């Protein structure tokens, strides 16, 4: 059945993101290689470090295993950032102006771009998931499906956030700045590299306000099950999944909101 | 101009500001259906802003515009499918092939499947790109990229084709080809901006802009006819001082333009020898020509086309 005009446009914009990515061999290699290198190096360097969560003895958990979920969210974050940075390039190179004067609704532009970026992020996260047995993470069909669902929500949320920031920026350098002061700390302070419970009181407050903390909690709960000692001290599953879903919807809405208005920047 | 049925675009008192800078100031014009209408002006004249308003890239700040009877401010969703837009800066994805760019462009206008494929074949053929479909845009020359842009603009069979400086990056031969091609398209209304006099002279109607205002509007022959006779130009060191002397001696009304005196009149050629005798060494160069659109511009503004108009 042929798609309606709006869905056709969303599909076309989504497809373009994927095709462009797959054609850029350097981008494919680096975006896959970088988190793997990061995970292997940190896992090796900190292999004797003990992970303590509250009073629970986690000495059986290697840092590589602890950092596995964090690496998954890092992949999602970085891919989302680099996928949405293309919004700025599209604007600078003139491609966007042709899209903006076409009959496509503006929300479709946001959906196509966010969907495309999220697909790339998710694709790479799935490749990395194949390394779960190496990390000692017990992957079952059930845990895989649940983890996949969390990653879908997080991909859409972070791509939506990246898209909204990129839409308002005039330069990729500016976007990199935002990445360093906002997006990277968001990831660092989500329990990806160190548990929330062990952090300084002030940091703990920041981490509890960070929506990524809840996505990471939902991801750990999906991978290990809610009864596991690995997820002790984390927000409850309802809260973790609820905040993650809310984060996704809010970022989607933000993306649709920022593209709404026509301004003189649209044709520069 | 005539009834709504004959008018493709009607604009009344269109103004646009960037902060405190006025880019368009109460611009009014009409474009007849099936004609080629050129907006001629130097950089900074407001023609590109006008183009962006008509293409729906910029919102209409004040004034009224109708395109095929549709209100640009109110019915923008209905206006967009009627337009084919070719921007001055490239709007192609250089990482995709020519055909992929057209497929994407077609999707944005609701075209898909076999209909789209057939239309792409037809458009590529029309634009002389039939054997270039698989080429990546990044590998194309400037002229071929421009043709691809044009093919993308024409793909959804627009009723109004908007071209911003269509000859940018084209050599003279490619420019002639482009206009021959545009002229061959029946029923199409073409509105283009240009800073090239000869391009504007080939249009059915020209609106000349300066500093955001319309200074002249009409068919090129009518505009030129307003001047009448010939244009005589004397380049000299001090045209301000020479002007009154020449006026008194020859009974003409010379116009000072930069470092030259301009005289427009019938039989201006008869003045050449007497003027040279009268002024002797005070004149550096004498030129005599039939009037052109540039002369229309000079007469209306007192400036040469390029002088005094900053790059934007």
Contacts between the chains, C-beta under 8 A, distances in Angstrom:
chain1	res1	chain2	res2	distance
A	2	B	112	5.9
A	2	B	113	6.3
A	3	B	112	7.0
A	5	B	109	8.0
A	5	B	110	3.6
A	8	B	107	5.0
A	8	B	110	6.4
A	8	B	112	5.6
A	9	B	107	5.8
A	9	B	108	5.4
A	9	B	110	7.9
A	11	B	107	7.2
A	12	B	103	7.6
A	12	B	104	5.2
A	12	B	107	3.6
A	12	B	108	6.7
A	16	B	93	6.8
A	16	B	96	7.2
A	16	B	104	6.0
A	19	B	96	7.0
A	19	B	100	7.5
A	20	B	93	7.3
A	20	B	95	5.3
A	20	B	96	7.5
A	23	B	95	5.9
A	24	B	95	7.5
A	93	B	90	7.3
A	93	B	94	7.5
A	94	B	87	6.3
A	94	B	89	4.2
A	94	B	90	5.0
A	94	B	91	4.8
A	94	B	92	7.9
A	95	B	91	5.7
A	95	B	92	6.9
A	95	B	93	5.4
A	96	B	91	8.0
A	97	B	57	6.0
A	97	B	87	5.5
A	97	B	89	7.6
A	97	B	91	5.4
A	98	B	85	6.9
A	98	B	87	6.9
A	98	B	91	3.5
A	98	B	92	8.0
A	98	B	105	7.1
A	98	B	108	7.8
A	98	B	152	7.3
A	99	B	108	6.3
A	100	B	57	6.2
A	101	B	55	5.0
A	101	B	56	5.1
A	101	B	57	5.3
A	101	B	80	6.5
A	101	B	83	7.0
A	101	B	85	5.0
A	102	B	80	6.4
A	102	B	105	7.9
A	102	B	108	3.9
A	102	B	109	6.2
A	103	B	77	6.6
A	103	B	80	4.2
A	103	B	81	4.8
A	103	B	108	7.2
A	103	B	109	6.3
A	103	B	110	7.0
A	104	B	108	5.2
A	262	B	56	7.9
A	262	B	57	7.5
A	262	B	58	6.9
A	262	B	59	4.7
A	263	B	59	7.8
A	264	B	18	6.4
A	264	B	52	7.9
A	264	B	58	5.9
A	266	B	57	5.3
A	266	B	58	7.3
A	267	B	52	4.5
A	267	B	55	7.4
A	267	B	57	3.5
A	267	B	58	6.1
A	267	B	87	7.5
